[in-house]
Amino acid sequence: MKVLVINSGSSSLKYQLLDVDTRVLIGKGLVERIGLEGSKLTHTKDGEKTIIEKPMPSHIEAVEYVFDALTDENHGLVKSIDEVDAIGHRIVHGGENKESQVIDNELKEDIKKWTKFAPLHNPAGLLGVEACEKIVPGKPNVAVFDTAFFSSMPAKNYMYALPYEYYQEDGIRRYGFHGTSHNYVTRHTAELMGVDQKDLNIITIHLGNGSSIAATENGVCINTTLGLTPLEGLVMGTRSGDIDPAIVTFLMDNKGYTTSQMDDILNKKSGVLGISGLSSDFRDLEDAADEGNERAKLALDMFVQRARKYVGAYMIELGRVDAISFAGGIGENSDIMRQRILDNLEGFGIEIDDSKNNGLRGKDALISTEGSKTKVYVVPTNEELMIALETVEVLQK
């Protein structure tokens, strides 16, 4: 089956066409500046890029040009749009216990309902859906939610210790994010091990500018670090991660910050950027730390320590850990961070082989020693393939 995967933003749209049977990427593209001057579509086939510059006042025109590019006589990916069996859409927030499913009017209303927790992402995702519905009516559209992977968490892990009515009336709870990535990495780790996912306990570590860790027991997720929003948990590029919540009211009372200013501080000015005062790019921080920059070193130390804290917590919660897998831009490419996060855990049956880890970047690999009881992998994430796989699975149900 061929699945078109669409990730729609407020003024951009990414797409990939994948053959799910062979897991081959047929081609991809990016539409930029939707609704703005200078709109353009960059379409890629076999490494060759075609740039189409046309006015795209809305997502309708953007999707029209995507389908035109897909079927173009010279650079198209298919002869007819009939060759595309379904369209999978990345939708960030699906609310509580919402699994991926075929999109209908009732589901679209649910997506609108949960916009309160994803005000930038859910409306944009719906624009992409509705444009596809208008341009290729009758083509199956499937919503794949970032939050779906975490719908299996038990209440003891998703609830906050707040008055219960905030959960009942407002839906305040842990939802988790990066679910499509964690889902793919968990599934692919099991494939690399040659073991049914249902027989494995796996910790997946997604490290990038936004970072999260998830624990999977017998094939289903039981805990994750991100919460109601993508702010909780690990120290990140510009996000604070876990802090004493009283810090927020203290700063607002003493500095006179508004809620929007406080939100900006926690999401865009904190994390390793806030600590280092230098950069949110870990390559910059590693270089600066090597040159003796103490704040850069502190930022990296805090990042590592928070990650180790959650790995340890999930090891205790799972009891037995069969595999730990690193993904995301940092997880896939930084041998230093992988080594530091799992350093000195030999007593717990976790040991990285330096000869396998050092210099490894962006490819599937087993990096633990032969004697390590817990296998350690690098698994480059592939969210688009995961969306395509889930789209097919939903339709087959």
C-alpha positions as CSV (number, residue, x, y, z in Angstrom):
1,M,0.0,0.0,0.0
2,K,1.1,3.6,-0.7
3,V,0.3,6.1,2.0
4,L,0.7,9.8,1.8
5,V,1.8,11.2,5.2
6,I,1.0,14.9,5.9
7,N,2.2,17.0,8.8
8,S,0.4,20.3,8.6
9,G,1.5,23.4,10.4
10,S,-0.1,26.8,10.5
11,S,1.9,28.1,7.6
12,S,3.8,25.0,6.4
13,L,3.1,21.5,5.3
14,K,5.5,18.5,5.1
15,Y,4.6,15.4,3.2
16,Q,6.1,12.0,2.4
17,L,4.8,9.2,0.1
18,L,5.8,5.8,1.4
19,D,5.3,2.2,0.2
20,V,4.3,0.6,3.5
21,D,4.9,-3.0,2.2
22,T,8.5,-2.3,1.5
23,R,9.0,0.6,4.0
24,V,10.5,2.6,1.2
25,L,10.3,6.4,0.9
26,I,9.1,7.1,-2.6
27,G,9.5,10.9,-2.3
28,K,8.8,13.9,-0.1
29,G,8.2,17.6,0.0
30,L,7.8,20.8,2.0
31,V,5.4,23.7,1.4
32,E,6.4,26.9,3.1
33,R,4.8,30.3,3.8
34,I,1.2,29.2,3.3
35,G,-1.0,32.4,3.4
36,L,2.1,34.6,3.1
37,E,4.1,36.2,0.3
38,G,6.7,34.0,-1.2
39,S,4.9,30.7,-0.9
40,K,6.8,27.8,-2.4
41,L,6.8,24.0,-2.6
42,T,10.0,22.0,-2.6
43,H,9.4,18.5,-4.0
44,T,12.1,15.8,-3.8
45,K,12.3,12.7,-5.9
46,D,15.5,10.5,-6.0
47,G,17.4,13.3,-4.3
48,E,16.5,15.8,-7.1
49,K,14.6,18.9,-5.9
50,T,11.9,20.7,-7.8
51,I,10.9,24.1,-6.5
52,I,7.5,25.5,-7.3
53,E,6.8,29.1,-6.5
54,K,3.1,30.0,-6.6
55,P,0.7,31.9,-4.4
56,M,-0.9,29.7,-1.8
57,P,-3.3,31.7,0.2
58,S,-4.6,28.7,2.1
59,H,-4.0,25.0,2.8
60,I,-6.4,24.2,0.0
61,E,-4.1,25.6,-2.6
62,A,-1.1,24.1,-0.8
63,V,-2.6,20.6,-0.9
64,E,-3.7,21.1,-4.6
65,Y,-0.1,21.8,-5.5
66,V,1.1,18.8,-3.5
67,F,-1.1,16.5,-5.5
68,D,-0.1,18.2,-8.7
69,A,3.6,17.5,-7.8
70,L,2.8,13.9,-6.9
71,T,1.4,13.2,-10.3
72,D,3.5,15.5,-12.5
73,E,4.7,13.9,-15.7
74,N,8.3,14.9,-15.1
75,H,8.9,14.7,-11.4
76,G,5.8,13.0,-10.1
77,L,5.9,10.0,-7.7
78,V,2.7,8.2,-9.1
79,K,0.9,8.2,-12.4
80,S,-2.5,8.8,-10.8
81,I,-3.6,9.8,-7.4
82,D,-5.6,6.5,-7.4
83,E,-2.3,4.8,-6.6
84,V,-2.3,6.5,-3.2
85,D,-4.3,4.2,-1.0
86,A,-4.7,6.5,2.1
87,I,-3.6,9.7,3.7
88,G,-2.2,9.7,7.3
89,H,-2.2,12.9,9.2
90,R,-0.1,13.8,12.2
91,I,-2.4,15.3,14.8
92,V,-0.7,16.3,18.0
93,H,-3.4,16.0,20.7
94,G,-6.1,13.3,20.7
95,G,-7.2,13.9,24.3
96,E,-7.8,11.0,26.7
97,N,-7.5,7.4,25.5
98,K,-7.8,8.4,21.9
99,E,-6.2,5.9,19.5
100,S,-5.4,6.6,15.9
101,Q,-8.6,6.2,13.7
102,V,-10.3,7.1,10.5
103,I,-11.3,10.7,10.4
104,D,-15.0,11.5,10.4
105,N,-17.0,14.6,11.5
106,E,-17.3,13.3,15.1
107,L,-13.5,12.9,15.3
108,K,-12.9,16.4,13.9
109,E,-15.1,17.8,16.7
110,D,-13.0,15.9,19.2
111,I,-9.8,17.3,17.7
112,K,-11.3,20.8,18.0
113,K,-12.2,20.1,21.6
114,W,-8.6,19.2,22.5
115,T,-7.2,22.3,20.8
116,K,-7.1,23.9,24.2
117,F,-4.0,21.8,25.0
118,A,-2.5,22.2,21.5
119,P,-3.6,25.6,20.2
120,L,-0.9,25.9,17.6
121,H,-0.9,22.3,16.3
122,N,-4.5,20.8,16.3
123,P,-6.1,23.6,14.2
124,A,-3.3,23.3,11.7
125,G,-3.7,19.6,11.5
126,L,-7.4,20.0,10.8
127,L,-6.7,22.4,8.0
128,G,-4.6,19.7,6.3
129,V,-7.3,17.2,6.8
130,E,-10.1,19.4,5.4
131,A,-8.0,20.4,2.4
132,C,-7.5,16.7,1.5
133,E,-11.2,15.9,2.0
134,K,-12.1,18.7,-0.4
135,I,-9.5,17.9,-3.1
136,V,-9.6,14.1,-3.1
137,P,-13.1,13.3,-1.7
138,G,-13.5,9.7,-0.7
139,K,-9.8,9.0,0.0
140,P,-9.4,7.5,3.5
141,N,-7.9,10.0,5.9
142,V,-6.5,8.7,9.2
143,A,-5.5,10.7,12.3
144,V,-2.4,9.5,14.0
145,F,-2.1,11.2,17.4
146,D,1.1,12.0,19.2
147,T,-0.7,11.3,22.4
148,A,-2.1,7.9,21.4
149,F,0.9,5.8,22.4
150,F,0.5,6.9,26.0
151,S,-3.2,6.1,26.3
152,S,-2.2,2.8,28.0
153,M,-0.7,4.5,31.0
154,P,-2.3,3.6,34.4
155,A,-4.0,6.4,36.3
156,K,-1.3,6.3,39.0
157,N,1.1,7.6,36.3
158,Y,-1.1,10.0,34.4
159,M,-2.8,11.7,37.3
160,Y,-1.5,14.8,39.1
161,A,-2.0,15.3,42.8
162,L,-4.4,18.2,42.4
163,P,-8.1,18.5,43.4
164,Y,-9.8,15.7,41.4
165,E,-12.3,18.0,39.8
166,Y,-9.6,19.6,37.6
167,Y,-9.2,16.2,36.0
168,Q,-13.0,15.6,35.8
169,E,-13.9,19.1,34.5
170,D,-10.8,20.3,32.6
171,G,-8.9,17.1,31.6
172,I,-5.8,18.1,33.6
173,R,-3.6,15.0,33.4
174,R,-0.4,13.7,31.9
175,Y,-0.9,13.0,28.2
176,G,2.7,12.7,26.9
177,F,4.1,13.7,23.5
178,H,6.7,12.4,21.0
179,G,4.4,9.3,21.0
180,T,4.8,8.6,17.3
181,S,8.6,8.5,17.8
182,H,8.5,6.4,20.9
183,N,6.1,4.0,19.2
184,Y,8.4,3.6,16.2
185,V,11.5,3.2,18.3
186,T,9.9,0.6,20.6
187,R,8.5,-1.4,17.7
188,H,11.8,-1.3,15.7
189,T,13.9,-2.2,18.8
190,A,11.8,-5.3,19.1
191,E,12.3,-6.1,15.4
192,L,16.1,-5.7,15.8
193,M,16.0,-8.1,18.7
194,G,13.8,-10.6,16.8
195,V,11.4,-10.7,19.8
196,D,7.7,-10.0,20.0
197,Q,7.2,-6.5,21.4
198,K,4.7,-8.0,23.9
199,D,7.5,-10.0,25.5
200,L,9.8,-7.0,26.1
201,N,10.3,-4.2,28.6
202,I,11.9,-1.2,26.8
203,I,13.0,2.3,27.8
204,T,13.1,4.7,24.8
205,I,15.1,7.9,25.1
206,H,14.2,10.6,22.6
207,L,16.7,13.4,22.9
208,G,16.6,16.6,20.9
209,N,15.7,20.2,21.4
210,G,12.6,18.7,22.9
211,S,13.3,15.5,24.9
212,S,11.4,12.7,26.6
213,I,11.8,9.2,27.9
214,A,9.1,6.5,27.9
215,A,8.8,3.1,29.6
216,T,7.1,0.2,27.8
217,E,6.1,-2.9,29.6
218,N,5.0,-6.0,27.7
219,G,4.5,-3.9,24.6
220,V,2.5,-1.0,26.0
221,C,3.6,2.3,27.4
222,I,3.2,2.7,31.2
223,N,5.0,6.0,31.8
224,T,6.6,9.0,30.1
225,T,8.3,12.2,31.2
226,L,6.2,14.8,29.2
227,G,3.0,15.8,30.8
228,L,0.0,18.0,30.2
229,T,2.2,19.9,27.9
230,P,5.7,19.3,26.4
231,L,7.3,21.3,29.2
232,E,7.5,18.7,32.0
233,G,10.3,16.2,32.5
234,L,13.8,16.4,31.2
235,V,16.0,19.5,30.9
236,M,15.7,20.5,27.2
237,G,17.1,22.9,24.7
238,T,15.0,25.9,25.8
239,R,12.4,24.3,28.1
240,S,12.9,24.1,31.8
241,G,11.6,20.5,32.4
242,D,10.6,19.7,36.0
243,I,10.7,22.7,38.5
244,D,9.1,23.6,41.8
245,P,5.7,25.0,40.6
246,A,5.9,27.7,43.3
247,I,8.8,29.2,41.2
248,V,6.2,30.4,38.7
249,T,4.0,32.3,41.2
250,F,7.1,33.6,43.0
251,L,8.5,35.1,39.8
252,M,5.2,36.5,38.7
253,D,4.7,38.2,42.2
254,N,8.2,39.5,42.5
255,K,9.0,40.3,38.8
256,G,5.5,41.3,37.7
257,Y,5.5,38.8,34.8
258,T,2.3,38.2,33.0
259,T,1.2,34.6,32.2
260,S,2.4,34.9,28.6
261,Q,5.8,36.2,29.7
262,M,6.1,33.4,32.2
263,D,5.2,30.9,29.5
264,D,7.8,32.4,27.2
265,I,10.5,32.1,29.9
266,L,9.7,28.5,30.7
267,N,9.4,27.3,27.1
268,K,11.8,29.5,25.1
269,K,14.4,30.9,27.5
270,S,15.1,28.1,29.9
271,G,16.7,24.7,29.5
272,V,20.4,24.4,28.5
273,L,20.0,27.8,26.8
274,G,19.0,29.5,30.1
275,I,21.7,27.8,32.1
276,S,24.5,28.3,29.7
277,G,23.5,31.7,28.4
278,L,25.1,30.6,25.2
279,S,23.1,28.2,23.0
280,S,20.4,25.5,22.9
281,D,22.6,23.6,20.4
282,F,24.4,20.8,22.2
283,R,27.3,20.8,19.8
284,D,28.0,24.4,20.8
285,L,27.8,23.5,24.4
286,E,30.1,20.6,24.1
287,D,32.7,22.7,22.3
288,A,32.4,25.5,24.9
289,A,32.6,23.0,27.8
290,D,35.8,21.6,26.3
291,E,37.2,25.1,26.2
292,G,36.5,25.6,29.9
293,N,33.1,27.3,29.9
294,E,31.7,26.4,33.3
295,R,28.1,27.3,32.5
296,A,28.1,25.2,29.4
297,K,29.5,22.4,31.4
298,L,26.8,22.9,34.1
299,A,24.0,22.9,31.5
300,L,25.3,19.6,30.1
301,D,25.7,18.1,33.6
302,M,22.1,19.0,34.4
303,F,20.8,17.6,31.2
304,V,22.6,14.3,31.8
305,Q,21.6,14.1,35.5
306,R,17.9,14.6,34.8
307,A,18.0,11.9,32.1
308,R,19.7,9.5,34.4
309,K,17.2,10.2,37.1
310,Y,14.3,9.1,34.9
311,V,16.1,6.1,33.4
312,G,16.7,4.9,37.0
313,A,13.1,5.5,38.0
314,Y,11.8,3.6,35.0
315,M,14.2,0.7,35.7
316,I,12.7,0.4,39.1
317,E,9.2,0.7,37.8
318,L,9.7,-2.0,35.1
319,G,11.8,-4.3,37.3
320,R,13.3,-5.9,34.2
321,V,14.7,-3.9,31.3
322,D,15.4,-5.8,28.1
323,A,16.5,-2.9,26.1
324,I,17.3,0.8,26.1
325,S,17.1,2.7,22.8
326,F,18.3,6.2,22.0
327,A,16.6,8.3,19.3
328,G,16.2,12.0,18.3
329,G,18.9,14.3,17.0
330,I,21.0,14.1,20.1
331,G,20.3,10.5,20.9
332,E,21.1,9.4,17.4
333,N,24.2,11.5,16.9
334,S,25.9,12.2,20.3
335,D,28.1,9.3,21.5
336,I,29.1,11.5,24.4
337,M,25.6,12.0,25.7
338,R,24.7,8.3,25.3
339,Q,27.8,7.3,27.2
340,R,27.3,9.8,30.0
341,I,23.6,9.0,30.5
342,L,24.4,5.2,30.9
343,D,27.8,5.6,32.6
344,N,28.7,3.4,35.6
345,L,25.5,1.3,35.4
346,E,27.4,-2.0,35.0
347,G,26.1,-3.1,38.4
348,F,22.6,-2.9,37.0
349,G,23.5,-5.0,33.9
350,I,23.9,-2.1,31.5
351,E,27.2,-1.6,29.7
352,I,28.1,0.3,26.6
353,D,30.8,-0.9,24.3
354,D,32.9,2.2,23.5
355,S,34.2,0.7,20.3
356,K,30.6,0.4,19.0
357,N,29.4,3.7,20.4
358,N,32.2,6.1,19.6
359,G,31.6,8.0,16.4
360,L,28.3,6.3,15.7
361,R,25.8,8.7,14.1
362,G,22.3,8.2,12.7
363,K,22.0,4.5,12.0
364,D,20.6,1.4,13.6
365,A,23.1,-0.2,15.9
366,L,23.6,-2.3,19.0
367,I,26.1,-0.5,21.2
368,S,26.1,-2.6,24.4
369,T,28.7,-5.1,25.2
370,E,28.1,-8.9,24.7
371,G,27.9,-9.3,28.5
372,S,25.4,-6.5,29.0
373,K,22.1,-7.9,30.4
374,T,20.2,-5.0,29.0
375,K,20.8,-4.4,25.3
376,V,21.4,-0.8,24.3
377,Y,20.5,0.4,20.8
378,V,20.6,3.5,18.7
379,V,17.4,3.6,16.6
380,P,17.0,6.6,14.3
381,T,13.3,7.6,14.6
382,N,11.0,7.5,11.6
383,E,7.8,9.2,12.6
384,E,6.5,9.4,9.0
385,L,6.9,5.6,8.5
386,M,5.2,5.1,11.9
387,I,2.2,7.2,10.8
388,A,2.0,5.3,7.5
389,L,2.1,1.9,9.3
390,E,-0.6,3.0,11.8
391,T,-2.7,4.3,8.9
392,V,-2.6,0.9,7.3
393,E,-3.3,-0.9,10.5
394,V,-6.3,1.3,11.3
395,L,-7.8,0.7,7.8
396,Q,-7.2,-3.1,8.1
397,K,-9.2,-3.1,11.4
